[in-house]
Amino acid sequence: MTYGSAIMFAVATVLGIVGIVMLFRLRSDTVTERQTYAFRMIGIMLTSGAIVLAMSAAAMWRWSTQI
């Protein structure tokens, strides 16, 4: 695995974890309407970013191993 791919996978992992935590915080009863909107928006964007970055990292890793 190349250094660049490893960094991209690490960042995608962090983004995914933070996004999922924000989405799970929506299950709490103490969340206000404003927090619900913010957590939903940020959580979905972070999770989507993690998926796209992980796919890009996998493609870059695959391309770097081909001759």
Predicted model as a PDB file, atoms N, CA, C, CB and O in Angstrom, pLDDT in the B-factor column:
MODEL        1                                                                  
ATOM      1  N   MET A   1       0.852  -1.172   0.000  1.00 80.00           N  
ATOM      2  CA  MET A   1       0.000   0.000   0.000  1.00 80.00           C  
ATOM      3  C   MET A   1       0.894   1.230   0.000  1.00 80.00           C  
ATOM      4  CB  MET A   1      -0.967   0.001   1.221  1.00 80.00           C  
ATOM      5  O   MET A   1       1.895   1.292   0.714  1.00 80.00           O  
ATOM      6  N   THR A   2       0.517   2.197  -0.807  1.00 86.00           N  
ATOM      7  CA  THR A   2       1.309   3.420  -0.874  1.00 86.00           C  
ATOM      8  C   THR A   2       0.991   4.311   0.317  1.00 86.00           C  
ATOM      9  CB  THR A   2       1.047   4.170  -2.194  1.00 86.00           C  
ATOM     10  O   THR A   2      -0.041   4.166   0.972  1.00 86.00           O  
ATOM     11  N   TYR A   3       1.899   5.227   0.576  1.00 90.00           N  
ATOM     12  CA  TYR A   3       1.748   6.152   1.693  1.00 90.00           C  
ATOM     13  C   TYR A   3       0.500   7.030   1.515  1.00 90.00           C  
ATOM     14  CB  TYR A   3       3.006   7.030   1.829  1.00 90.00           C  
ATOM     15  O   TYR A   3      -0.245   7.259   2.467  1.00 90.00           O  
ATOM     16  N   GLY A   4       0.283   7.514   0.300  1.00 89.00           N  
ATOM     17  CA  GLY A   4      -0.877   8.350   0.027  1.00 89.00           C  
ATOM     18  C   GLY A   4      -2.191   7.614   0.234  1.00 89.00           C  
ATOM     19  O   GLY A   4      -3.142   8.178   0.775  1.00 89.00           O  
ATOM     20  N   SER A   5      -2.249   6.362  -0.190  1.00 91.00           N  
ATOM     21  CA  SER A   5      -3.461   5.562   0.003  1.00 91.00           C  
ATOM     22  C   SER A   5      -3.727   5.318   1.482  1.00 91.00           C  
ATOM     23  CB  SER A   5      -3.344   4.224  -0.735  1.00 91.00           C  
ATOM     24  O   SER A   5      -4.872   5.371   1.932  1.00 91.00           O  
ATOM     25  N   ALA A   6      -2.676   5.054   2.225  1.00 93.00           N  
ATOM     26  CA  ALA A   6      -2.840   4.810   3.661  1.00 93.00           C  
ATOM     27  C   ALA A   6      -3.386   6.047   4.366  1.00 93.00           C  
ATOM     28  CB  ALA A   6      -1.501   4.392   4.291  1.00 93.00           C  
ATOM     29  O   ALA A   6      -4.249   5.935   5.238  1.00 93.00           O  
ATOM     30  N   ILE A   7      -2.893   7.211   3.998  1.00 95.00           N  
ATOM     31  CA  ILE A   7      -3.397   8.450   4.597  1.00 95.00           C  
ATOM     32  C   ILE A   7      -4.856   8.660   4.225  1.00 95.00           C  
ATOM     33  CB  ILE A   7      -2.551   9.660   4.147  1.00 95.00           C  
ATOM     34  O   ILE A   7      -5.664   9.047   5.069  1.00 95.00           O  
ATOM     35  N   MET A   8      -5.197   8.409   2.970  1.00 95.00           N  
ATOM     36  CA  MET A   8      -6.578   8.582   2.540  1.00 95.00           C  
ATOM     37  C   MET A   8      -7.510   7.621   3.277  1.00 95.00           C  
ATOM     38  CB  MET A   8      -6.691   8.375   1.029  1.00 95.00           C  
ATOM     39  O   MET A   8      -8.608   8.010   3.675  1.00 95.00           O  
ATOM     40  N   PHE A   9      -7.085   6.374   3.462  1.00 96.00           N  
ATOM     41  CA  PHE A   9      -7.898   5.417   4.215  1.00 96.00           C  
ATOM     42  C   PHE A   9      -8.057   5.855   5.672  1.00 96.00           C  
ATOM     43  CB  PHE A   9      -7.269   4.017   4.151  1.00 96.00           C  
ATOM     44  O   PHE A   9      -9.136   5.710   6.248  1.00 96.00           O  
ATOM     45  N   ALA A  10      -6.984   6.392   6.271  1.00 97.00           N  
ATOM     46  CA  ALA A  10      -7.055   6.852   7.659  1.00 97.00           C  
ATOM     47  C   ALA A  10      -8.023   8.023   7.805  1.00 97.00           C  
ATOM     48  CB  ALA A  10      -5.663   7.257   8.158  1.00 97.00           C  
ATOM     49  O   ALA A  10      -8.826   8.056   8.738  1.00 97.00           O  
ATOM     50  N   VAL A  11      -7.949   8.974   6.894  1.00 97.00           N  
ATOM     51  CA  VAL A  11      -8.860  10.122   6.949  1.00 97.00           C  
ATOM     52  C   VAL A  11     -10.301   9.676   6.709  1.00 97.00           C  
ATOM     53  CB  VAL A  11      -8.452  11.188   5.909  1.00 97.00           C  
ATOM     54  O   VAL A  11     -11.220  10.172   7.361  1.00 97.00           O  
ATOM     55  N   ALA A  12     -10.499   8.748   5.783  1.00 97.00           N  
ATOM     56  CA  ALA A  12     -11.847   8.231   5.523  1.00 97.00           C  
ATOM     57  C   ALA A  12     -12.402   7.523   6.762  1.00 97.00           C  
ATOM     58  CB  ALA A  12     -11.833   7.262   4.316  1.00 97.00           C  
ATOM     59  O   ALA A  12     -13.592   7.633   7.057  1.00 97.00           O  
ATOM     60  N   THR A  13     -11.567   6.816   7.468  1.00 97.00           N  
ATOM     61  CA  THR A  13     -12.000   6.138   8.686  1.00 97.00           C  
ATOM     62  C   THR A  13     -12.435   7.139   9.747  1.00 97.00           C  
ATOM     63  CB  THR A  13     -10.880   5.253   9.228  1.00 97.00           C  
ATOM     64  O   THR A  13     -13.478   6.966  10.379  1.00 97.00           O  
ATOM     65  N   VAL A  14     -11.642   8.178   9.942  1.00 97.00           N  
ATOM     66  CA  VAL A  14     -11.987   9.202  10.935  1.00 97.00           C  
ATOM     67  C   VAL A  14     -13.289   9.904  10.552  1.00 97.00           C  
ATOM     68  CB  VAL A  14     -10.843  10.233  11.071  1.00 97.00           C  
ATOM     69  O   VAL A  14     -14.163  10.099  11.397  1.00 97.00           O  
ATOM     70  N   LEU A  15     -13.419  10.282   9.280  1.00 97.00           N  
ATOM     71  CA  LEU A  15     -14.645  10.941   8.827  1.00 97.00           C  
ATOM     72  C   LEU A  15     -15.860  10.038   9.036  1.00 97.00           C  
ATOM     73  CB  LEU A  15     -14.527  11.333   7.346  1.00 97.00           C  
ATOM     74  O   LEU A  15     -16.909  10.499   9.485  1.00 97.00           O  
ATOM     75  N   GLY A  16     -15.718   8.768   8.714  1.00 97.00           N  
ATOM     76  CA  GLY A  16     -16.821   7.829   8.872  1.00 97.00           C  
ATOM     77  C   GLY A  16     -17.231   7.648  10.319  1.00 97.00           C  
ATOM     78  O   GLY A  16     -18.422   7.615  10.631  1.00 97.00           O  
ATOM     79  N   ILE A  17     -16.257   7.530  11.204  1.00 97.00           N  
ATOM     80  CA  ILE A  17     -16.560   7.346  12.629  1.00 97.00           C  
ATOM     81  C   ILE A  17     -17.269   8.573  13.189  1.00 97.00           C  
ATOM     82  CB  ILE A  17     -15.269   7.067  13.428  1.00 97.00           C  
ATOM     83  O   ILE A  17     -18.272   8.446  13.891  1.00 97.00           O  
ATOM     84  N   VAL A  18     -16.750   9.759  12.882  1.00 97.00           N  
ATOM     85  CA  VAL A  18     -17.379  10.986  13.390  1.00 97.00           C  
ATOM     86  C   VAL A  18     -18.784  11.146  12.813  1.00 97.00           C  
ATOM     87  CB  VAL A  18     -16.517  12.224  13.044  1.00 97.00           C  
ATOM     88  O   VAL A  18     -19.703  11.542  13.529  1.00 97.00           O  
ATOM     89  N   GLY A  19     -18.958  10.842  11.527  1.00 96.00           N  
ATOM     90  CA  GLY A  19     -20.274  10.942  10.915  1.00 96.00           C  
ATOM     91  C   GLY A  19     -21.279   9.993  11.529  1.00 96.00           C  
ATOM     92  O   GLY A  19     -22.422  10.373  11.781  1.00 96.00           O  
ATOM     93  N   ILE A  20     -20.865   8.764  11.771  1.00 96.00           N  
ATOM     94  CA  ILE A  20     -21.770   7.778  12.379  1.00 96.00           C  
ATOM     95  C   ILE A  20     -22.109   8.154  13.811  1.00 96.00           C  
ATOM     96  CB  ILE A  20     -21.144   6.380  12.342  1.00 96.00           C  
ATOM     97  O   ILE A  20     -23.246   7.970  14.244  1.00 96.00           O  
ATOM     98  N   VAL A  21     -21.137   8.680  14.557  1.00 95.00           N  
ATOM     99  CA  VAL A  21     -21.409   9.122  15.931  1.00 95.00           C  
ATOM    100  C   VAL A  21     -22.435  10.250  15.925  1.00 95.00           C  
ATOM    101  CB  VAL A  21     -20.104   9.586  16.628  1.00 95.00           C  
ATOM    102  O   VAL A  21     -23.337  10.272  16.762  1.00 95.00           O  
ATOM    103  N   MET A  22     -22.303  11.181  14.992  1.00 94.00           N  
ATOM    104  CA  MET A  22     -23.262  12.284  14.922  1.00 94.00           C  
ATOM    105  C   MET A  22     -24.661  11.776  14.571  1.00 94.00           C  
ATOM    106  CB  MET A  22     -22.805  13.323  13.889  1.00 94.00           C  
ATOM    107  O   MET A  22     -25.653  12.270  15.107  1.00 94.00           O  
ATOM    108  N   LEU A  23     -24.742  10.803  13.682  1.00 94.00           N  
ATOM    109  CA  LEU A  23     -26.045  10.243  13.349  1.00 94.00           C  
ATOM    110  C   LEU A  23     -26.646   9.461  14.518  1.00 94.00           C  
ATOM    111  CB  LEU A  23     -25.926   9.344  12.131  1.00 94.00           C  
ATOM    112  O   LEU A  23     -27.861   9.484  14.714  1.00 94.00           O  
ATOM    113  N   PHE A  24     -25.818   8.776  15.286  1.00 94.00           N  
ATOM    114  CA  PHE A  24     -26.325   8.053  16.448  1.00 94.00           C  
ATOM    115  C   PHE A  24     -26.763   8.994  17.563  1.00 94.00           C  
ATOM    116  CB  PHE A  24     -25.269   7.102  16.968  1.00 94.00           C  
ATOM    117  O   PHE A  24     -27.612   8.631  18.377  1.00 94.00           O  
ATOM    118  N   ARG A  25     -26.195  10.197  17.612  1.00 92.00           N  
ATOM    119  CA  ARG A  25     -26.620  11.170  18.621  1.00 92.00           C  
ATOM    120  C   ARG A  25     -28.051  11.630  18.395  1.00 92.00           C  
ATOM    121  CB  ARG A  25     -25.688  12.372  18.619  1.00 92.00           C  
ATOM    122  O   ARG A  25     -28.670  12.183  19.304  1.00 92.00           O  
ATOM    123  N   LEU A  26     -28.585  11.412  17.206  1.00 91.00           N  
ATOM    124  CA  LEU A  26     -29.971  11.778  16.928  1.00 91.00           C  
ATOM    125  C   LEU A  26     -30.958  10.930  17.728  1.00 91.00           C  
ATOM    126  CB  LEU A  26     -30.258  11.639  15.443  1.00 91.00           C  
ATOM    127  O   LEU A  26     -32.111  11.325  17.900  1.00 91.00           O  
ATOM    128  N   ARG A  27     -30.527   9.793  18.208  1.00 92.00           N  
ATOM    129  CA  ARG A  27     -31.411   8.899  18.950  1.00 92.00           C  
ATOM    130  C   ARG A  27     -31.695   9.408  20.353  1.00 92.00           C  
ATOM    131  CB  ARG A  27     -30.809   7.516  19.023  1.00 92.00           C  
ATOM    132  O   ARG A  27     -32.614   8.923  21.013  1.00 92.00           O  
ATOM    133  N   SER A  28     -30.922  10.376  20.814  1.00 87.00           N  
ATOM    134  CA  SER A  28     -31.107  10.922  22.154  1.00 87.00           C  
ATOM    135  C   SER A  28     -32.377  11.765  22.223  1.00 87.00           C  
ATOM    136  CB  SER A  28     -29.889  11.761  22.565  1.00 87.00           C  
ATOM    137  O   SER A  28     -32.746  12.423  21.250  1.00 87.00           O  
ATOM    138  N   ASP A  29     -33.038  11.743  23.369  1.00 87.00           N  
ATOM    139  CA  ASP A  29     -34.264  12.519  23.555  1.00 87.00           C  
ATOM    140  C   ASP A  29     -33.984  13.989  23.858  1.00 87.00           C  
ATOM    141  CB  ASP A  29     -35.089  11.919  24.674  1.00 87.00           C  
ATOM    142  O   ASP A  29     -34.887  14.821  23.767  1.00 87.00           O  
ATOM    143  N   THR A  30     -32.758  14.313  24.212  1.00 88.00           N  
ATOM    144  CA  THR A  30     -32.437  15.680  24.619  1.00 88.00           C  
ATOM    145  C   THR A  30     -31.987  16.557  23.451  1.00 88.00           C  
ATOM    146  CB  THR A  30     -31.360  15.657  25.677  1.00 88.00           C  
ATOM    147  O   THR A  30     -31.571  17.695  23.665  1.00 88.00           O  
ATOM    148  N   VAL A  31     -32.061  16.058  22.248  1.00 88.00           N  
ATOM    149  CA  VAL A  31     -31.606  16.803  21.081  1.00 88.00           C  
ATOM    150  C   VAL A  31     -32.695  17.783  20.654  1.00 88.00           C  
ATOM    151  CB  VAL A  31     -31.240  15.843  19.915  1.00 88.00           C  
ATOM    152  O   VAL A  31     -33.850  17.402  20.461  1.00 88.00           O  
ATOM    153  N   THR A  32     -32.308  19.055  20.511  1.00 91.00           N  
ATOM    154  CA  THR A  32     -33.263  20.067  20.082  1.00 91.00           C  
ATOM    155  C   THR A  32     -33.488  19.991  18.577  1.00 91.00           C  
ATOM    156  CB  THR A  32     -32.778  21.466  20.476  1.00 91.00           C  
ATOM    157  O   THR A  32     -32.820  19.231  17.875  1.00 91.00           O  
ATOM    158  N   GLU A  33     -34.435  20.786  18.093  1.00 91.00           N  
ATOM    159  CA  GLU A  33     -34.738  20.780  16.664  1.00 91.00           C  
ATOM    160  C   GLU A  33     -33.552  21.287  15.844  1.00 91.00           C  
ATOM    161  CB  GLU A  33     -35.976  21.636  16.382  1.00 91.00           C  
ATOM    162  O   GLU A  33     -33.267  20.758  14.769  1.00 91.00           O  
ATOM    163  N   ARG A  34     -32.871  22.294  16.341  1.00 92.00           N  
ATOM    164  CA  ARG A  34     -31.692  22.823  15.639  1.00 92.00           C  
ATOM    165  C   ARG A  34     -30.560  21.805  15.613  1.00 92.00           C  
ATOM    166  CB  ARG A  34     -31.210  24.120  16.303  1.00 92.00           C  
ATOM    167  O   ARG A  34     -29.885  21.640  14.597  1.00 92.00           O  
ATOM    168  N   GLN A  35     -30.357  21.128  16.731  1.00 91.00           N  
ATOM    169  CA  GLN A  35     -29.317  20.103  16.783  1.00 91.00           C  
ATOM    170  C   GLN A  35     -29.644  18.939  15.867  1.00 91.00           C  
ATOM    171  CB  GLN A  35     -29.130  19.604  18.209  1.00 91.00           C  
ATOM    172  O   GLN A  35     -28.750  18.372  15.239  1.00 91.00           O  
ATOM    173  N   THR A  36     -30.915  18.578  15.786  1.00 93.00           N  
ATOM    174  CA  THR A  36     -31.321  17.499  14.893  1.00 93.00           C  
ATOM    175  C   THR A  36     -30.954  17.827  13.461  1.00 93.00           C  
ATOM    176  CB  THR A  36     -32.821  17.237  15.009  1.00 93.00           C  
ATOM    177  O   THR A  36     -30.408  16.990  12.742  1.00 93.00           O  
ATOM    178  N   TYR A  37     -31.255  19.047  13.048  1.00 94.00           N  
ATOM    179  CA  TYR A  37     -30.920  19.469  11.683  1.00 94.00           C  
ATOM    180  C   TYR A  37     -29.409  19.445  11.462  1.00 94.00           C  
ATOM    181  CB  TYR A  37     -31.474  20.881  11.402  1.00 94.00           C  
ATOM    182  O   TYR A  37     -28.930  18.931  10.451  1.00 94.00           O  
ATOM    183  N   ALA A  38     -28.662  20.004  12.414  1.00 94.00           N  
ATOM    184  CA  ALA A  38     -27.207  20.076  12.265  1.00 94.00           C  
ATOM    185  C   ALA A  38     -26.581  18.681  12.281  1.00 94.00           C  
ATOM    186  CB  ALA A  38     -26.597  20.939  13.382  1.00 94.00           C  
ATOM    187  O   ALA A  38     -25.748  18.368  11.431  1.00 94.00           O  
ATOM    188  N   PHE A  39     -26.973  17.846  13.234  1.00 93.00           N  
ATOM    189  CA  PHE A  39     -26.395  16.508  13.326  1.00 93.00           C  
ATOM    190  C   PHE A  39     -26.709  15.687  12.084  1.00 93.00           C  
ATOM    191  CB  PHE A  39     -26.910  15.789  14.571  1.00 93.00           C  
ATOM    192  O   PHE A  39     -25.859  14.949  11.586  1.00 93.00           O  
ATOM    193  N   ARG A  40     -27.932  15.820  11.589  1.00 95.00           N  
ATOM    194  CA  ARG A  40     -28.317  15.066  10.398  1.00 95.00           C  
ATOM    195  C   ARG A  40     -27.508  15.527   9.185  1.00 95.00           C  
ATOM    196  CB  ARG A  40     -29.827  15.222  10.125  1.00 95.00           C  
ATOM    197  O   ARG A  40     -26.978  14.703   8.439  1.00 95.00           O  
ATOM    198  N   MET A  41     -27.414  16.832   8.993  1.00 96.00           N  
ATOM    199  CA  MET A  41     -26.692  17.377   7.843  1.00 96.00           C  
ATOM    200  C   MET A  41     -25.202  17.028   7.902  1.00 96.00           C  
ATOM    201  CB  MET A  41     -26.872  18.898   7.778  1.00 96.00           C  
ATOM    202  O   MET A  41     -24.637  16.531   6.928  1.00 96.00           O  
ATOM    203  N   ILE A  42     -24.586  17.288   9.028  1.00 96.00           N  
ATOM    204  CA  ILE A  42     -23.144  17.039   9.166  1.00 96.00           C  
ATOM    205  C   ILE A  42     -22.848  15.548   9.139  1.00 96.00           C  
ATOM    206  CB  ILE A  42     -22.610  17.658  10.469  1.00 96.00           C  
ATOM    207  O   ILE A  42     -21.876  15.125   8.512  1.00 96.00           O  
ATOM    208  N   GLY A  43     -23.665  14.746   9.806  1.00 95.00           N  
ATOM    209  CA  GLY A  43     -23.439  13.308   9.842  1.00 95.00           C  
ATOM    210  C   GLY A  43     -23.521  12.676   8.467  1.00 95.00           C  
ATOM    211  O   GLY A  43     -22.690  11.839   8.115  1.00 95.00           O  
ATOM    212  N   ILE A  44     -24.519  13.072   7.688  1.00 97.00           N  
ATOM    213  CA  ILE A  44     -24.656  12.518   6.337  1.00 97.00           C  
ATOM    214  C   ILE A  44     -23.503  12.969   5.446  1.00 97.00           C  
ATOM    215  CB  ILE A  44     -26.000  12.938   5.715  1.00 97.00           C  
ATOM    216  O   ILE A  44     -22.974  12.174   4.669  1.00 97.00           O  
ATOM    217  N   MET A  45     -23.111  14.232   5.553  1.00 97.00           N  
ATOM    218  CA  MET A  45     -22.011  14.727   4.720  1.00 97.00           C  
ATOM    219  C   MET A  45     -20.682  14.050   5.076  1.00 97.00           C  
ATOM    220  CB  MET A  45     -21.879  16.247   4.871  1.00 97.00           C  
ATOM    221  O   MET A  45     -19.914  13.696   4.182  1.00 97.00           O  
ATOM    222  N   LEU A  46     -20.407  13.869   6.356  1.00 97.00           N  
ATOM    223  CA  LEU A  46     -19.170  13.201   6.761  1.00 97.00           C  
ATOM    224  C   LEU A  46     -19.153  11.735   6.335  1.00 97.00           C  
ATOM    225  CB  LEU A  46     -18.989  13.302   8.271  1.00 97.00           C  
ATOM    226  O   LEU A  46     -18.136  11.233   5.857  1.00 97.00           O  
ATOM    227  N   THR A  47     -20.260  11.067   6.509  1.00 97.00           N  
ATOM    228  CA  THR A  47     -20.332   9.658   6.112  1.00 97.00           C  
ATOM    229  C   THR A  47     -20.198   9.510   4.600  1.00 97.00           C  
ATOM    230  CB  THR A  47     -21.654   9.032   6.588  1.00 97.00           C  
ATOM    231  O   THR A  47     -19.516   8.602   4.125  1.00 97.00           O  
ATOM    232  N   SER A  48     -20.837  10.389   3.845  1.00 97.00           N  
ATOM    233  CA  SER A  48     -20.710  10.361   2.383  1.00 97.00           C  
ATOM    234  C   SER A  48     -19.275  10.643   1.956  1.00 97.00           C  
ATOM    235  CB  SER A  48     -21.660  11.384   1.741  1.00 97.00           C  
ATOM    236  O   SER A  48     -18.736   9.980   1.069  1.00 97.00           O  
ATOM    237  N   GLY A  49     -18.669  11.628   2.594  1.00 97.00           N  
ATOM    238  CA  GLY A  49     -17.271  11.946   2.290  1.00 97.00           C  
ATOM    239  C   GLY A  49     -16.348  10.777   2.581  1.00 97.00           C  
ATOM    240  O   GLY A  49     -15.399  10.529   1.837  1.00 97.00           O  
ATOM    241  N   ALA A  50     -16.625  10.057   3.663  1.00 97.00           N  
ATOM    242  CA  ALA A  50     -15.806   8.894   4.007  1.00 97.00           C  
ATOM    243  C   ALA A  50     -15.927   7.806   2.948  1.00 97.00           C  
ATOM    244  CB  ALA A  50     -16.210   8.342   5.375  1.00 97.00           C  
ATOM    245  O   ALA A  50     -14.933   7.182   2.576  1.00 97.00           O  
ATOM    246  N   ILE A  51     -17.138   7.580   2.468  1.00 97.00           N  
ATOM    247  CA  ILE A  51     -17.344   6.548   1.450  1.00 97.00           C  
ATOM    248  C   ILE A  51     -16.616   6.915   0.160  1.00 97.00           C  
ATOM    249  CB  ILE A  51     -18.848   6.350   1.175  1.00 97.00           C  
ATOM    250  O   ILE A  51     -15.922   6.083  -0.423  1.00 97.00           O  
ATOM    251  N   VAL A  52     -16.773   8.148  -0.279  1.00 97.00           N  
ATOM    252  CA  VAL A  52     -16.137   8.588  -1.527  1.00 97.00           C  
ATOM    253  C   VAL A  52     -14.614   8.576  -1.394  1.00 97.00           C  
ATOM    254  CB  VAL A  52     -16.625  10.002  -1.912  1.00 97.00           C  
ATOM    255  O   VAL A  52     -13.918   8.152  -2.317  1.00 97.00           O  
ATOM    256  N   LEU A  53     -14.091   9.034  -0.260  1.00 97.00           N  
ATOM    257  CA  LEU A  53     -12.647   9.047  -0.067  1.00 97.00           C  
ATOM    258  C   LEU A  53     -12.086   7.627   0.000  1.00 97.00           C  
ATOM    259  CB  LEU A  53     -12.289   9.816   1.208  1.00 97.00           C  
ATOM    260  O   LEU A  53     -10.998   7.371  -0.517  1.00 97.00           O  
ATOM    261  N   ALA A  54     -12.804   6.711   0.621  1.00 97.00           N  
ATOM    262  CA  ALA A  54     -12.349   5.324   0.685  1.00 97.00           C  
ATOM    263  C   ALA A  54     -12.331   4.690  -0.706  1.00 97.00           C  
ATOM    264  CB  ALA A  54     -13.249   4.509   1.628  1.00 97.00           C  
ATOM    265  O   ALA A  54     -11.416   3.937  -1.038  1.00 97.00           O  
ATOM    266  N   MET A  55     -13.340   4.996  -1.513  1.00 97.00           N  
ATOM    267  CA  MET A  55     -13.347   4.471  -2.891  1.00 97.00           C  
ATOM    268  C   MET A  55     -12.201   5.054  -3.704  1.00 97.00           C  
ATOM    269  CB  MET A  55     -14.687   4.782  -3.583  1.00 97.00           C  
ATOM    270  O   MET A  55     -11.583   4.347  -4.501  1.00 97.00           O  
ATOM    271  N   SER A  56     -11.912   6.329  -3.511  1.00 95.00           N  
ATOM    272  CA  SER A  56     -10.798   6.953  -4.222  1.00 95.00           C  
ATOM    273  C   SER A  56      -9.459   6.365  -3.770  1.00 95.00           C  
ATOM    274  CB  SER A  56     -10.809   8.472  -4.002  1.00 95.00           C  
ATOM    275  O   SER A  56      -8.567   6.142  -4.588  1.00 95.00           O  
ATOM    276  N   ALA A  57      -9.326   6.119  -2.480  1.00 95.00           N  
ATOM    277  CA  ALA A  57      -8.095   5.521  -1.960  1.00 95.00           C  
ATOM    278  C   ALA A  57      -7.903   4.112  -2.497  1.00 95.00           C  
ATOM    279  CB  ALA A  57      -8.114   5.500  -0.431  1.00 95.00           C  
ATOM    280  O   ALA A  57      -6.788   3.723  -2.845  1.00 95.00           O  
ATOM    281  N   ALA A  58      -8.978   3.352  -2.565  1.00 94.00           N  
ATOM    282  CA  ALA A  58      -8.883   1.992  -3.098  1.00 94.00           C  
ATOM    283  C   ALA A  58      -8.494   2.012  -4.575  1.00 94.00           C  
ATOM    284  CB  ALA A  58     -10.217   1.247  -2.912  1.00 94.00           C  
ATOM    285  O   ALA A  58      -7.690   1.192  -5.019  1.00 94.00           O  
ATOM    286  N   ALA A  59      -9.063   2.947  -5.335  1.00 93.00           N  
ATOM    287  CA  ALA A  59      -8.712   3.057  -6.749  1.00 93.00           C  
ATOM    288  C   ALA A  59      -7.259   3.470  -6.916  1.00 93.00           C  
ATOM    289  CB  ALA A  59      -9.629   4.061  -7.454  1.00 93.00           C  
ATOM    290  O   ALA A  59      -6.555   2.927  -7.768  1.00 93.00           O  
ATOM    291  N   MET A  60      -6.802   4.423  -6.113  1.00 92.00           N  
ATOM    292  CA  MET A  60      -5.415   4.870  -6.200  1.00 92.00           C  
ATOM    293  C   MET A  60      -4.455   3.734  -5.823  1.00 92.00           C  
ATOM    294  CB  MET A  60      -5.187   6.091  -5.286  1.00 92.00           C  
ATOM    295  O   MET A  60      -3.405   3.573  -6.445  1.00 92.00           O  
ATOM    296  N   TRP A  61      -4.814   2.960  -4.816  1.00 91.00           N  
ATOM    297  CA  TRP A  61      -3.988   1.835  -4.402  1.00 91.00           C  
ATOM    298  C   TRP A  61      -3.928   0.786  -5.510  1.00 91.00           C  
ATOM    299  CB  TRP A  61      -4.531   1.215  -3.102  1.00 91.00           C  
ATOM    300  O   TRP A  61      -2.858   0.250  -5.798  1.00 91.00           O  
ATOM    301  N   ARG A  62      -5.069   0.493  -6.131  1.00 90.00           N  
ATOM    302  CA  ARG A  62      -5.116  -0.486  -7.205  1.00 90.00           C  
ATOM    303  C   ARG A  62      -4.293  -0.014  -8.409  1.00 90.00           C  
ATOM    304  CB  ARG A  62      -6.570  -0.750  -7.621  1.00 90.00           C  
ATOM    305  O   ARG A  62      -3.558  -0.800  -9.006  1.00 90.00           O  
ATOM    306  N   TRP A  63      -4.417   1.251  -8.756  1.00 89.00           N  
ATOM    307  CA  TRP A  63      -3.667   1.788  -9.904  1.00 89.00           C  
ATOM    308  C   TRP A  63      -2.172   1.803  -9.642  1.00 89.00           C  
ATOM    309  CB  TRP A  63      -4.141   3.199 -10.237  1.00 89.00           C  
ATOM    310  O   TRP A  63      -1.379   1.622 -10.566  1.00 89.00           O  
ATOM    311  N   SER A  64      -1.776   2.018  -8.387  1.00 84.00           N  
ATOM    312  CA  SER A  64      -0.351   2.082  -8.094  1.00 84.00           C  
ATOM    313  C   SER A  64       0.307   0.697  -8.112  1.00 84.00           C  
ATOM    314  CB  SER A  64      -0.132   2.741  -6.743  1.00 84.00           C  
ATOM    315  O   SER A  64       1.524   0.596  -8.268  1.00 84.00           O  
ATOM    316  N   THR A  65      -0.487  -0.371  -7.952  1.00 82.00           N  
ATOM    317  CA  THR A  65       0.094  -1.711  -7.958  1.00 82.00           C  
ATOM    318  C   THR A  65       0.132  -2.338  -9.342  1.00 82.00           C  
ATOM    319  CB  THR A  65      -0.675  -2.602  -7.031  1.00 82.00           C  
ATOM    320  O   THR A  65       0.792  -3.356  -9.550  1.00 82.00           O  
ATOM    321  N   GLN A  66      -0.582  -1.726 -10.295  1.00 76.00           N  
ATOM    322  CA  GLN A  66      -0.562  -2.256 -11.671  1.00 76.00           C  
ATOM    323  C   GLN A  66       0.687  -1.804 -12.389  1.00 76.00           C  
ATOM    324  CB  GLN A  66      -1.808  -1.809 -12.455  1.00 76.00           C  
ATOM    325  O   GLN A  66       1.217  -0.726 -12.124  1.00 76.00           O  
ATOM    326  N   ILE A  67       1.144  -2.624 -13.286  1.00 63.00           N  
ATOM    327  CA  ILE A  67       2.357  -2.292 -14.057  1.00 63.00           C  
ATOM    328  C   ILE A  67       1.947  -1.760 -15.411  1.00 63.00           C  
ATOM    329  CB  ILE A  67       3.291  -3.531 -14.219  1.00 63.00           C  
ATOM    330  O   ILE A  67       2.804  -1.417 -16.225  1.00 63.00           O  
TER     331      ILE A  67                                                      
ENDMDL                                                                          
END                                                                             
